[in-house]
Amino acid sequence: MALNRPRNRTRLVLGFGLALLLVLALAAAFWPRPELVDLGQVTRGPLVVTIDEEGKTEVRDVYVVTTPVAGRLLRVQAMDGDEVAQGDVVAHMRPAAPSVLDLRTREQARAAVAAAQAALLQARAEVNVAQADVDLAVSDHDRAKTLAARGTISTAALDQARTAALAAQARVETARAAVAMREAELANAQAQLIGFDDQGLAEALAEVGASDIPLRSPVDGRILRVVEQSETSLEAGAPVLEIGNIAQDLQVAVDLISSDAVQVVPGARVMLDDWGGPGSLEAEVERIAPLGTTEVSALGVEEQRVRVILRFTAPPEARAALGHGYRVLARIVIWEEADTLQIPQSAAFREGGGWAVFRVESGRAVQVPVTLGQGNGRQVQVVEGLDDGDIIVLYPPADLTDGGLVEQRQAG
């Protein structure tokens, strides 16, 4: 009996120990653990609300150099980006080359040339006949003057001789005019034969009657684009080059969604980012188009877009690298305040038709209703409900409740 008592006592101690361990294990398993969360802080500072949209630089006044007449444009030696002054010759033109004649038209033109040559020969023969008549009439007039001086013939006969001489001279002038007319008709008929295969005649007439037509720059600036570089035939009014003054006339065009455009006012401050250079470029809203246009987005959705023009306020030296058609990110300021209470937008959540945040007090998350003001998607203004320096929960988990234990998540 004495040996059984120590054994019973040992079993009792072991049983009690196992029961205690089980109770402690169950307590540890069901003991509330703090939620790991990201924490932030209520701060004061400047807050800027912007509408961000991609824009494109453009020269306000683009001058298009066009062909004044139909003709052949010689190869343009100017290149994109070349500096030009007003009045500089930027291209040359020549009259259009004649078209190729078909067989029937060519034979008709040759027959017209032959007829014109014959008519010219006839006119020249008539000049010779008229000149002979003049010589005879002058001789008769001279004899009549001699006879009239002697009293052999009457004054009337002398007048008739003089009139005949004058009439003969007039007929010579008429015949010479006919020769000139026939020569012009021959030249016209020969011109109909000018074609691509009549190189000699075509080049001769081009050297005598045709010269280059210079195309000049209308303004000081740079060549933005050479529309036609190679030699080619163009109609009148065809574009050849585009010229603009990048240094003085550069602006930014932004197409805003109409609901955003109504929040923008002329004169609003603009920051231009992602333009490729250091920092931001300053600009301002110059004008807002009164007419919206329908455009299709990349997702296939129709949108009403309004064109907004921005004017650079930064000096030209700060944007010297920008050209015509460059991409920029325009951040148009619609509201800003230099010193305001604010929190990260990720801390606020909807609750009962309003906004709320979890403020951390003694390791517990306390739900606090707040009144929010302006926000830019990253920070939001706090009008009421929090104080500067309060610790708040960022990205609150869906299962976090009022009064729940929280602990800051360690980075990494």
Secondary structure, 3 states (H helix, E strand, C coil): CCCHHHHHHHHHHHHHHHHHHHHHHHHHHHCCCCEEEEEEECEEEEEEEEEEEEEEEEECCCEEEECCCCEEECCCCCCCCCEECCCCEEEEEEECCCCCCCHHHHHHHHHHHHHHHHHHHHHHHHHHHHHHHHHHHHHHHHHHHHHHHHCCCCHHHHHHHHHHHHHHHHHHHHHHHHHHHHHHHHHHHHHCCCCCCCHHHHHHHHHHHCCCEEEECCCCEEEEEECCCCCEEECCCCEEEEEECHHHHEEEEEEEEHHHHCCCCCCCEEEEECCCCCCCEEEEEEEEEEEEEEEECCCCCEEEEEEEEEEECCCHHHHCCCCCCCEEEEEEEEEEEEEEEEEEHHHCEEECCEEEEEEEECCEEEEEEEEEEEECCCEEEEEECCCCCCEEEECCCCCCCCCEEEEECCCC
